[in-house]
Amino acid sequence: MNEVATDYNAGFTDALARLYKEYGGAPLTNFPPAETPDGPEIYAQASVNATGPNFTEIKTLIVNHSAWPARALADGTFRYYVTIDCSGQVIAPAGQSESRREVQFRIASSGSWDPSNDWSYSGVSTTPGSTPVTVRNITIHSGGATIWGTAPGAEPSPSASPSPSVSPSASPSASPSASPSPTGRACAATYRVTNSWQDGFQAEVTVTNSGGTAISGWTVSWAFPNGQTITQVWNGTLSQSGANVTVKNVGYNGALAPDASTAFGFTGGWSGAGGDPAPITCTPA
């Protein structure tokens, strides 16, 4: 909200208070309506700054776009292979520069270095110098609470073979469904509700390359069981016809190496009962 909007709101509030004093009245039922988040509020973005045979240099942005309610992050840490402490830095939705902090770091090895099996590296934009993208596998913490991201269940060993059904979510609402193709490409999608209220909900779908070769894109499909409708989506391109929903990748999150994952989210509405869709199918490109 800008300064002009704040001044107008103060004036309207003052006028309404005077009208109530003069004439009285009763509050309207269910007013004001509850607002719902239109996207992630506090989140991490990352890209590769530079890379070599024995190092990886990462640029990370910790972004605070909170508004439900707006709140400052003053004791934040994030996890990329190690814990990086940002406490003392106040990150707040008070302006472009105030709402984010940039951290650049390099992980180096005396021998060869391969970041591909690092949990935190999954989903990072790997083109050196590219614009950071939103990532789920870099977790953000406030005090002792995780406020963004999905931590690994266990780090895979360098010699481990990729699993055909990896799910970084600890308690998904629906089981992932993998869709192999004749070329050996495959992907899986996991659906979970992250928040809900009287007549709406917010959900997230994690897409994982579950095959043995890289994919250049993906399409996730499902059918809602009880007439739910999607009102807004981020990190994906939506098509909905009745109960049938299709979400395709956008330009920056379609390419996934084997075992890599990305996620998209959305808000939606329902009347009456909710219910998670099943199955969730994923088709690779």
C-alpha positions in Angstrom: 0.0 0.0 0.0 1.4 3.4 -0.9 1.3 6.7 1.0 -1.7 8.1 -0.9 -3.7 5.0 -0.4 -2.9 5.1 3.4 -4.1 8.7 3.6 -7.3 8.0 1.7 -8.1 5.0 4.0 -7.5 7.2 7.1 -9.9 9.8 5.7 -12.6 7.3 4.9 -12.2 5.7 8.3 -12.6 9.0 10.0 -15.7 9.9 8.0 -17.3 6.5 8.8 -16.5 6.9 12.5 -18.3 10.3 12.5 -21.3 8.8 10.6 -21.6 6.0 13.2 -21.4 8.5 16.0 -24.2 10.6 14.5 -26.5 7.8 13.3 -25.5 4.5 14.8 -25.9 1.3 13.0 -24.9 -2.4 13.1 -21.9 -4.0 11.4 -22.5 -5.8 8.2 -22.4 -9.6 8.4 -19.1 -11.1 7.3 -17.6 -7.7 6.5 -14.9 -7.2 5.7 -14.4 -10.5 3.9 -11.3 -12.4 4.8 -8.4 -11.9 2.4 -6.4 -14.8 1.1 -2.8 -14.9 -0.1 -2.3 -14.5 -3.8 1.1 -16.3 -3.7 3.9 -17.3 -1.4 4.6 -14.6 1.2 8.1 -15.3 2.5 10.2 -17.4 0.1 13.6 -18.1 -1.4 14.9 -17.6 -4.9 18.2 -18.8 -6.3 20.4 -19.0 -9.4 23.9 -20.1 -10.2 26.4 -17.2 -10.3 29.3 -19.2 -11.6 30.4 -22.8 -11.7 33.6 -24.8 -12.3 34.9 -28.3 -11.9 35.6 -27.8 -8.2 33.1 -25.1 -7.1 29.5 -23.8 -7.3 28.7 -20.1 -6.6 25.1 -19.4 -5.7 23.1 -16.2 -5.6 20.1 -16.4 -3.2 17.3 -13.9 -2.5 15.3 -14.1 0.7 12.0 -12.3 -0.1 9.4 -11.1 2.2 6.1 -10.2 0.5 3.9 -11.0 3.5 0.6 -9.2 3.7 -1.8 -11.6 5.5 -0.7 -10.1 7.9 2.4 -8.1 6.9 5.3 -9.0 9.2 9.0 -8.5 9.5 11.6 -11.2 9.4 14.4 -10.2 11.8 15.7 -13.6 13.0 15.9 -15.5 9.7 18.2 -18.2 8.6 18.2 -20.4 5.5 19.6 -23.7 4.7 21.7 -24.5 1.6 24.0 -27.4 2.5 24.9 -25.4 5.6 22.9 -22.9 7.7 23.4 -19.3 6.7 22.4 -16.8 9.4 20.6 -13.6 8.5 19.5 -12.7 12.0 19.9 -9.0 12.6 18.8 -8.2 9.1 15.3 -6.9 9.1 13.5 -8.1 5.9 10.0 -6.5 5.7 7.4 -5.7 3.0 8.2 -2.0 3.3 9.7 -1.3 -0.2 11.6 -3.0 -3.0 15.0 -3.0 -1.2 13.6 -3.6 2.3 11.6 -6.6 1.2 14.5 -8.8 0.2 18.2 -9.6 1.0 20.7 -11.0 -1.5 23.3 -13.5 -0.3 26.1 -14.8 -2.6 28.3 -17.7 -1.5 30.6 -20.3 -3.0 31.0 -24.0 -2.1 34.4 -25.2 -3.2 36.2 -28.5 -3.0 39.9 -29.5 -3.2 38.9 -32.2 -5.6 36.1 -32.5 -8.2 32.7 -31.0 -7.2 29.3 -32.2 -8.5 26.2 -30.4 -7.0 23.7 -32.4 -8.8 22.9 -34.7 -5.9 22.6 -31.8 -3.4 19.0 -31.4 -2.2 19.3 -27.6 -2.1 20.6 -27.3 -5.7 17.4 -28.9 -7.1 15.3 -26.4 -8.9 17.9 -23.6 -8.9 18.3 -21.8 -12.2 21.6 -23.4 -13.4 22.5 -20.9 -16.2 25.3 -18.7 -14.8 24.2 -15.2 -14.3 20.5 -16.0 -14.9 17.6 -14.4 -12.9 17.0 -16.3 -9.6 13.8 -18.5 -9.5 11.6 -19.5 -6.6 12.9 -22.7 -5.1 11.3 -25.0 -2.5 14.4 -27.0 -1.4 16.1 -24.0 0.2 14.4 -23.8 3.6 13.9 -20.6 5.5 13.6 -20.5 9.3 12.4 -18.0 11.8 13.7 -18.9 15.2 13.2 -22.6 15.4 10.2 -22.8 13.0 10.4 -23.6 9.3 8.4 -20.9 7.4 9.3 -21.9 3.8 10.5 -24.9 1.9 10.8 -28.6 2.2 13.8 -30.2 4.1 15.2 -33.4 2.8 14.3 -36.7 4.5 17.9 -37.8 4.0 20.6 -36.6 1.7 21.3 -39.2 -1.1 24.8 -40.5 -1.3 26.8 -39.6 -4.5 26.7 -43.2 -5.7 23.0 -43.7 -5.2 20.7 -44.3 -8.2 17.8 -41.9 -8.7 14.6 -43.1 -7.1 11.6 -43.3 -9.6 9.2 -41.7 -7.1 10.8 -39.0 -5.0 8.5 -36.8 -2.9 9.9 -34.0 -0.8 6.6 -33.4 0.9 6.4 -35.2 4.3 2.6 -35.6 4.2 1.1 -35.2 0.7 -2.6 -35.2 0.3 -2.4 -37.4 -2.8 0.0 -39.9 -4.0 2.2 -38.9 -6.9 1.4 -40.4 -10.3 4.3 -40.9 -12.7 3.8 -40.9 -16.5 6.7 -42.6 -18.4 7.2 -42.0 -22.0 8.7 -44.2 -24.7 11.8 -42.1 -24.7 12.5 -42.9 -21.0 11.4 -39.5 -19.8 9.0 -39.6 -16.8 7.7 -37.2 -14.2 5.6 -37.4 -11.0 3.3 -34.9 -9.3 2.3 -34.6 -5.6 -0.7 -32.5 -4.5 -1.2 -31.1 -1.1 -3.4 -28.5 0.5 -1.3 -26.0 2.4 -4.1 -23.8 3.8 -7.9 -23.6 3.9 -10.7 -21.4 5.1 -14.5 -21.4 5.0 -15.0 -21.1 1.2 -11.5 -21.5 -0.2 -8.1 -23.1 0.0 -4.5 -22.9 -1.1 -2.6 -25.8 -2.5 0.8 -26.8 -3.9 1.9 -29.3 -6.5 5.4 -30.6 -6.6 6.7 -31.9 -9.9 9.7 -34.3 -10.0 11.6 -35.7 -12.9 11.3 -39.4 -12.0 13.0 -40.7 -15.1 16.5 -41.3 -16.1 16.9 -38.5 -18.6 16.3 -34.7 -18.5 12.9 -33.3 -19.5 12.3 -29.9 -21.1 8.7 -29.4 -19.8 5.8 -31.0 -18.0 2.0 -31.0 -17.9 0.1 -31.9 -14.7 -3.6 -32.9 -14.9 -6.3 -33.9 -12.5 -10.1 -33.7 -11.9 -11.5 -32.0 -8.8 -14.1 -34.2 -7.0 -16.4 -31.5 -5.6 -16.6 -28.6 -8.0 -13.5 -26.7 -6.8 -12.4 -23.8 -9.0 -8.9 -22.3 -9.2 -8.8 -18.5 -8.9 -5.1 -17.8 -9.2 -2.0 -19.8 -10.0 1.7 -19.0 -9.8 4.7 -20.8 -11.4 2.4 -22.5 -13.9 0.0 -21.9 -16.8 -3.5 -22.9 -16.0 -6.4 -24.3 -18.1 -9.6 -25.4 -16.3 -12.8 -26.7 -17.9 -15.3 -27.8 -15.3 -13.7 -30.2 -12.9 -10.8 -30.9 -15.3 -7.6 -29.0 -14.6 -4.3 -28.8 -16.6 -1.3 -26.9 -15.5 1.8 -26.6 -17.7 5.2 -25.3 -16.8 6.2 -21.7 -17.5 9.5 -20.8 -19.2 11.8 -20.9 -16.2 10.7 -24.2 -14.5 10.2 -26.7 -17.3 13.7 -28.1 -17.6 14.4 -30.7 -14.9 17.3 -33.0 -14.6 16.7 -36.5 -13.3 15.5 -36.4 -9.7 15.2 -32.6 -9.8 11.9 -31.0 -8.8 9.9 -27.8 -8.9 6.6 -26.6 -7.6 3.6 -24.5 -8.5 0.9 -23.2 -6.2 -2.6 -21.8 -6.5 -5.6 -20.5 -4.6 -9.1 -21.8 -5.2 -12.7 -21.7 -4.0 -15.2 -24.3 -3.1 -18.8 -24.6 -1.9 -19.6 -27.2 0.6 -17.1 -30.1 0.8 -13.6 -30.0 -0.5 -11.7 -33.1 -1.2 -8.3 -33.9 -2.8 -8.2 -35.0 -6.5 -6.9 -38.4 -7.5 -5.1 -39.5 -9.5 -2.7 -36.7 -10.3 -1.0 -37.3 -13.7 2.3 -35.8 -15.0 3.3 -35.9 -18.6 6.9 -35.0 -19.5 8.0 -33.1 -22.6 
